[in-house]
Amino acid sequence: MQFNVVFLATAVVASASVAMSTTVTGWAGADCTGSSHTYTVKAPECLSLGSGSVKSFSYAGVPHEIKFYLSGGGHDSCTNGAYLVLGSGSGCGTAPAGYNWESVEVL
């Protein structure tokens, strides 16, 4: 009986952690077009591209909200306030003209 309870609890935790994963894809072009690279992010987590940047990010499976941070200067690595905040679910966020995204924060 004890084995069954421990196994069941482990299975529930494992399936919950998979369900809380968000897929984030960085795109070279606006409106989530062009070449891309896909990442798996768990909330709450910041995905930073380091010295890289993208014009847009698409996302799926965001539990509460996703925050987009401009590349360069004081906003790298999800700091000093997001430029764009979108709600749960899926969508695409394009950086404003003349800018790129360096990081996103999934909450």
C-alpha positions as CSV (number, residue, x, y, z in Angstrom):
1,M,0.0,0.0,0.0
2,Q,2.8,2.5,0.9
3,F,4.5,1.8,-2.4
4,N,1.3,2.6,-4.4
5,V,0.8,5.9,-2.6
6,V,4.4,7.0,-3.1
7,F,4.3,5.9,-6.8
8,L,1.0,7.8,-7.3
9,A,2.4,10.9,-5.7
10,T,5.5,10.8,-7.8
11,A,3.5,10.3,-11.0
12,V,1.2,13.3,-10.1
13,V,4.2,15.6,-9.5
14,A,6.0,14.5,-12.7
15,S,2.9,15.1,-14.8
16,A,2.2,18.4,-13.2
17,S,5.8,19.7,-14.0
18,V,5.4,18.7,-17.6
19,A,2.0,20.5,-17.8
20,M,3.6,23.7,-16.5
21,S,6.2,23.9,-19.3
22,T,5.9,26.7,-21.8
23,T,7.3,26.5,-25.3
24,V,8.9,29.7,-26.4
25,T,10.3,30.2,-29.9
26,G,12.6,33.0,-30.9
27,W,12.1,34.3,-34.5
28,A,14.4,36.4,-36.7
29,G,11.5,38.3,-38.3
30,A,8.6,40.3,-37.1
31,D,5.2,38.5,-36.5
32,C,7.0,35.3,-35.7
33,T,8.4,34.6,-39.1
34,G,11.8,33.6,-40.5
35,S,14.4,31.4,-38.9
36,S,13.7,30.2,-35.4
37,H,14.9,28.3,-32.3
38,T,12.6,26.8,-29.7
39,Y,13.1,26.6,-25.9
40,T,11.2,25.0,-23.1
41,V,10.7,27.3,-20.1
42,K,9.0,26.5,-16.7
43,A,7.2,29.2,-14.8
44,P,8.5,31.3,-13.1
45,E,11.6,31.5,-15.2
46,C,13.5,34.1,-17.3
47,L,14.8,32.9,-20.7
48,S,17.8,35.1,-21.6
49,L,19.5,34.9,-25.0
50,G,22.7,36.3,-23.5
51,S,24.5,38.1,-26.3
52,G,21.8,37.1,-28.8
53,S,18.5,38.7,-29.7
54,V,15.4,38.0,-31.8
55,K,12.8,40.2,-33.5
56,S,9.8,38.2,-32.1
57,F,8.9,35.5,-29.7
58,S,6.0,33.1,-30.0
59,Y,4.7,31.1,-27.0
60,A,2.3,28.4,-26.0
61,G,1.3,27.1,-22.6
62,V,1.9,30.3,-20.6
63,P,0.1,29.8,-17.3
64,H,-0.4,33.4,-16.2
65,E,1.5,36.0,-18.3
66,I,4.7,36.5,-20.3
67,K,6.9,39.6,-20.2
68,F,9.1,40.7,-23.0
69,Y,12.4,42.6,-22.4
70,L,14.3,44.8,-24.9
71,S,17.8,43.9,-26.0
72,G,20.7,46.0,-24.9
73,G,21.2,48.3,-21.9
74,G,19.5,47.8,-18.6
75,H,16.7,45.4,-19.7
76,D,18.8,42.3,-20.5
77,S,18.1,39.2,-18.5
78,C,14.5,40.2,-17.5
79,T,15.5,43.3,-15.5
80,N,14.3,46.9,-15.1
81,G,10.7,46.4,-16.4
82,A,9.2,44.7,-19.3
83,Y,8.3,46.5,-22.5
84,L,5.4,44.2,-23.3
85,V,3.3,42.0,-21.1
86,L,0.8,39.5,-22.6
87,G,-1.7,37.1,-20.9
88,S,-1.9,33.4,-20.6
89,G,-2.2,30.9,-23.4
90,S,-0.4,31.3,-26.7
91,G,0.5,34.1,-29.1
92,C,3.3,36.2,-30.6
93,G,5.1,39.3,-29.4
94,T,7.1,41.5,-31.8
95,A,9.7,44.0,-30.7
96,P,9.1,47.7,-31.6
97,A,10.7,49.1,-34.8
98,G,14.5,49.4,-34.3
99,Y,14.6,47.0,-31.4
100,N,14.9,43.3,-30.6
101,W,14.0,41.1,-27.6
102,E,16.8,39.7,-25.5
103,S,14.7,37.9,-22.9
104,V,11.3,36.8,-21.8
105,E,9.9,36.0,-18.4
106,V,7.2,33.3,-18.0
107,L,4.9,33.6,-15.0
